[in-house]
Amino acid sequence: MKTRRYSLFVLLAGIATFASMIFMIAMSGGEIARPVEYPNKEGFTQAIFWFEMVRSPEEVRSVLGDPGSTEGIRLRHAMDMTNRYDFIFMVCYPLLIASLFLFLDRRLADDGRRLRYGTALVTAGACLSAITMIADAYENTRLFRLSAYTDLSNIDPGVISQLMIATNIKSGAITIAGLLLVYLYAMYFKKSWGILLPLIYALSVALGTLALIAGSMRALIETGATIGMIGWLISTVHGGYWFFRKTP
């Protein structure tokens, strides 16, 4: 029964994750907003990703534009709405991550391949999910502070520093969780066609790591996140398969 229960967790958390993401996009204007400065030398195509990774007041202007301009007002509203409804999304996707650790550990045990450190991995997954949720929530409070400035010359550098720390912690926790999922899925699928799933997660982890450690490659976070979402979608379908299969 545990396998079916954990597969249901994956299915419900996955559906909630993608539903909340679609809802967040719809409430922020129904489209992925581009930064004011587009194209830009950093390579960002989505305002929200660059906004989360800004390093200076000048970059805030490059993303959001002049606070008094029509475009600046529109973008700030879009970012505020995105971050407001992100409080729903930020609960759903960490729950999906945590449920994947539970599910994979259970499936391996069912196949007689219980991992020696399985409990430790599940605990790590739960802790990383909690860290992600907390860091994401704090990140949003910093983004609200930045979007509220009517004079960009008055931006407190401390707010940007706090944002950078929160973003690095959140992205770092997601990356580490992704790396552990690569291991769990590789152990689970081994030589079957399903080995493509850990490869998808591995590519997402690689791009996310480069975005975090190489300032000139920050825009890779966009591609890494997209690939990671594809991984989450396949994982959700996989969990749903085992739920409807009614495996004991």
N, C-alpha and C positions, 0 to 999 in steps of 0.2 A: 504493500500500500504506500510505502514511503516514496517509491519511485514515481508513482502516479501523482502523489501530493506535490512533490518537488517539481515535476514537469508542469503541473498546474500553476505553481508559483511563477515559473519561467514564462508560461504563456500569458498569464494575467499581467505580470510586470512588463512584458514586452509590448502587449497591446496598450497598456497605460502609457508607456514611454513614447510610442509613436503617436498615439492619440493626443497626448499633451504637447508634443512637438508641433503637430499640425495645428492645434488650437492656438499655441503661442504665436505661430507665424500668421495665422488668420487675424488674431487680435492686434498684431503689430502692423497691419496694413495689407496682409495677404501676399506679400512678396519678400524676397531676401534683399534688404536694403544694401546699396553700394555706398562706400565712403564718398564724401564730397570730392576728395582728391582721387579720382579714378580715370585712367590707370595711375598707379603710383610706383615708386621705385622699390617699395617693400614687397610688392606683389600681391597685396590683399585685394580680394574681390568682394568680400562681405564686410560690411561695417561693423557688425557685432564682434567678429573675431579680432579685428584690429583694435576696436575699442577696449576689449578685454586685455590686450597686450600692449597698450600704449606705454611709452617710456618718458614722455615729456608733454608739457602744455602745447608745444608746437604740433605734436602728433594728434592731440585731442582736436585741434583746429583742422588738421588734415582729414580727420575722420568725420567730425560733426559740422565743420564749417563755422561761420560767424553766428553767434547766438541770436543776433537780431535779424538775420536774413530769413527769407521764406524757407529756403532749403535747410538752413540750420535748425529752425523751429520744427520742421517736419521730421528731420532725422532724430532730433532729441526726443520727440514724442514717440517715434518708432522704437528707439532704444529703450525708453522708459517702459513702454508697453511690453516689449520683449522681456526685459528683466523682471517686470512685475509678474508675468505669467510663467517665467522661468522658475519661480518658487514651486510650481507644480511639477514641472519637468525635472527639477533637481532632486525631487523625492523619488520619482518613478525610475529614472535610469540607474541610480545606485542600488535600488531594490532589485532591478534586473541583474546587475552585476553580482550581487550577493546570492541571488537565487541560482545563478549559473554554477557557482562554486558548490552549492548544496546538491544540485542536480547531478553534476558530473561526478562528484565523489560517490553519490549513491549508485549511479549507473556502473561505475568501475567496480564497486563492491558487488553488485548484482552479477557481474560477469566473472567474479572470482579474481579480480585484479585490484583488490583494495590497496590503496597506496599507504605506505608506511607512515607518511606524514600528512595523510589526508585530513585529519582533524585540524592540524596546524594550518593547512592551506585554506580550509573553510573559514577558520577564525581570522586568518589574514585577509581573506576576501571581505568578510563582514567589517573588519576594522577599516580597510581601505575605502569601502563604500561609505562608512560613517564619516571618515575624513573628507572624502569628496563632497558629501552633502554639506558639511559645516563650512568648508572652504568656499564652496560655490555660493552659499548664502551670504558669507561675508564679502565675497567678491562683488555681489550685486549691490550691497550697501555702498561700496566705494564707487561703483558705476553711477549710482543715483546721485552721489555727491558731485561727481565730475560733470554730469549732464545738467546739473542745477546752476552751474556758474554762468552768470550773465556777462562777466568780464574775465576772459581767459588769462589775462595777465595777473589775476589774483589767485589763480589755482595754487593750492597748497601742495608743494612737492611731496609732502608726507603722505597725502592721499594716494598719489601715484605709486609711491614706494609700497604702501600697504596693499594696493591693488596688485602690484607685481608679485608680492609675496603670496597673496591668496591665490592668484592665477597659477603660479608655479606649483603650489601645494596641491591644488585641485588637479591640474594636468599631470603632475607627477604621480599622484595616487591612481589616476585612471590608467596611466601608462604602466605602472607596476602591476596593477590588476590585470591589464591586458596581457602582460608578459606571463603572468601565472596561468591565465586562461590558455595561452598558446601551449604551455606545458601540459595542462590537463586535457585539452582537446587532442594534442598529439598522442598522449598516452591512450586516449579513448579510441581514436580512429586508427592509429598506427598506419597500416599500409592500404587502407580502403580509400575510396574516392573522397571520403569526408575529410581527408588530410588537407584538402583545400581550405577548410574553415580555419584551422590554426595558421595557415599561411596568410590568410586575409588579416587575421588579428596581428600577426607578426609584422606585416607591412604597415599597418596602422601604428603599431608601437614604434617602429623604426622612424617613421615620419614625425610622430609626436615627440620622440626623443631629440631629433635634429632641430625641431622647432624650439625646444626648450633650451638647448645648449648652444645653439648657433644663432646669434641675433640677426644675422643677415638672412636666415632661413625661417623666420617666424611664420611667414605665410603658409608654410607647409602644414601648419596646424589645421588649415581648412581641409586639405586633401586627406590628412590623417583622420580627421573627425568623420568625414564622409565615408571613408573605407571602414572605419570602426562601426558606423551606423549600419553599414551593409552586413557586417559581422553580427551585430545585435539582431538584425532582422532574420538572418539565417538561423541564429541560435533560438529565436522565438519560434520559428517554424519547426525546428528540430524538437523543441520542448513540447510543442503542440502535437507533433507526431506521436511522441511517447505517451502523452496523456490520452489521446483518442484510441491509441492501440490498447489501452487498458492493461498494461503490463503490471503484474502483481508486485 
